[in-house]
Amino acid sequence: MPSADEVREAQRRTWAGLAPGWDRWDGVIQHQLGPVGVAMVAALEPGDRHRHLDVASGTGEPGLTVARLVPAGRVTLTDISPEMLDVAGRRAAAEGLGNVETRVAGADALPFDDASFDGVTMRFGYMFLPELRRATTEMVRVLRPGGRLASSVWVRPDDNPWTSLVLEAVAAEIPLPPRDPDAPSMFRCAAPGTVEALYADAGLRDVSGHDVEVELVTTSPEVYWDMISEHVSLVAAALAGAGPSQRDRIAHRTRDALAAYQDDDGTVRVPGVARVVVGTR
Ligand SMILES: C[S@@+](CC[C@H](N)C(=O)[O-])C[C@H]1O[C@@H](n2cnc3c(N)ncnc32)[C@H](O)[C@@H]1O
């Protein structure tokens, strides 16, 4: 079992490698994940001078959504990967958002004073952390009393064909090792109540969760394949072990499986479900 430091280092390397894919496919990714960010931010009800922390912010969401909503507020985006945060910083600058700062930091050692934020978000970050309880305690520590934490995780693979159909195509070609339930992976927090229990253990009150449906839309199966293999952590890891002809066969199988999700004009729409969990300090 790798140590917490080894997990963090492996994550740093993984996301440095995935950052160009997240940059390139930003429009498609944000279209897909946008409804999850909107649900998280709505639950926070940010006021005009809201001080916000977005943890595992990657290329900036949902922190940038908060920044657009509260021009007189202040938003701090943190992530363990400087490469992902660089993309976030460029996006903020391109939009002229003057109320955003970025800071490289791991979720389980946040370099901020106690009670210094009105709201904290973490969209699709929990699954990759070495110490989920410690990170939750940290996020609660930096939240002011009455402030809210909103996070999201993917529910089970069967409800997320947008990624599981590729993983099934990979598994048909390459024997995948049995999944370690404690190792970072997209579906690690899929069991109902996982995040709710972390919140309750960290002392949050009024904890509630609800599911949000998403849809990954690409103009063709070929575009779907390019984008999914360049930015999804589990898929990229699985494909790293494939040779060129295996990769071709996996791409072929994936395109066959996508037929069920294709419109007459070739557009591909593959659904998924995330769980948003909110709690108040
Ligand atoms: C799936 S991305 C989510 C990015 C963004 N929040 C979004 O929803 O678009 C996961 C992010 O978690 C970050 N991450 C992984 N381990 C981390 C850790 N220990 N502390 C902080 N961030 C971490 C990665 O660098 C990556 O940017």
The ligand as an SDF file (V2000), in Angstrom:
LIG
                    3D

 27 29  0  0  0  0  0  0  0  0999 V2000
  -11.1080   15.4700  -11.9240 C   0  0  0  0  0  0  0  0  0  0  0  0
  -10.0430   16.8250  -11.5840 S   0  0  0  0  0  0  0  0  0  0  0  0
  -11.2510   18.0020  -11.0490 C   0  0  0  0  0  0  0  0  0  0  0  0
  -10.9000   19.4130  -11.4100 C   0  0  0  0  0  0  0  0  0  0  0  0
  -12.0300   20.4490  -11.2000 C   0  0  0  0  0  0  0  0  0  0  0  0
  -12.4240   20.5730   -9.8270 N   0  0  0  0  0  0  0  0  0  0  0  0
  -13.2240   20.1560  -12.0720 C   0  0  0  0  0  0  0  0  0  0  0  0
  -14.2270   19.6320  -11.5580 O   0  0  0  0  0  0  0  0  0  0  0  0
  -13.1700   20.4540  -13.2810 O   0  0  0  0  0  0  0  0  0  0  0  0
   -9.2730   16.3390  -10.0540 C   0  0  0  0  0  0  0  0  0  0  0  0
   -8.2430   17.3220   -9.5230 C   0  0  0  0  0  0  0  0  0  0  0  0
   -7.8160   16.8670   -8.2260 O   0  0  0  0  0  0  0  0  0  0  0  0
   -6.4770   17.2850   -8.0560 C   0  0  0  0  0  0  0  0  0  0  0  0
   -5.8660   16.5550   -6.9380 N   0  0  0  0  0  0  0  0  0  0  0  0
   -5.4660   15.2650   -6.8820 C   0  0  0  0  0  0  0  0  0  0  0  0
   -4.9470   14.9950   -5.6690 N   0  0  0  0  0  0  0  0  0  0  0  0
   -5.0240   16.1380   -4.9400 C   0  0  0  0  0  0  0  0  0  0  0  0
   -4.6700   16.4960   -3.6010 C   0  0  0  0  0  0  0  0  0  0  0  0
   -4.1220   15.6030   -2.7490 N   0  0  0  0  0  0  0  0  0  0  0  0
   -4.8990   17.7460   -3.1960 N   0  0  0  0  0  0  0  0  0  0  0  0
   -5.4400   18.6710   -4.0330 C   0  0  0  0  0  0  0  0  0  0  0  0
   -5.7970   18.3910   -5.3030 N   0  0  0  0  0  0  0  0  0  0  0  0
   -5.6020   17.1410   -5.7560 C   0  0  0  0  0  0  0  0  0  0  0  0
   -5.8700   16.9890   -9.4040 C   0  0  0  0  0  0  0  0  0  0  0  0
   -4.6340   17.6620   -9.6020 O   0  0  0  0  0  0  0  0  0  0  0  0
   -6.9750   17.4190  -10.3590 C   0  0  0  0  0  0  0  0  0  0  0  0
   -6.7930   18.7550  -10.7880 O   0  0  0  0  0  0  0  0  0  0  0  0
  1  2  1  0
  2  3  1  0
  2 10  1  0
  3  4  1  0
  4  5  1  0
  5  6  1  0
  5  7  1  0
  7  8  2  0
  7  9  1  0
 10 11  1  0
 11 12  1  0
 11 26  1  0
 12 13  1  0
 13 14  1  0
 13 24  1  0
 14 15  1  0
 14 23  1  0
 15 16  2  0
 16 17  1  0
 17 18  1  0
 17 23  2  0
 18 19  1  0
 18 20  2  0
 20 21  1  0
 21 22  2  0
 22 23  1  0
 24 25  1  0
 24 26  1  0
 26 27  1  0
M  CHG  2   2   1   9  -1
M  END
$$$$
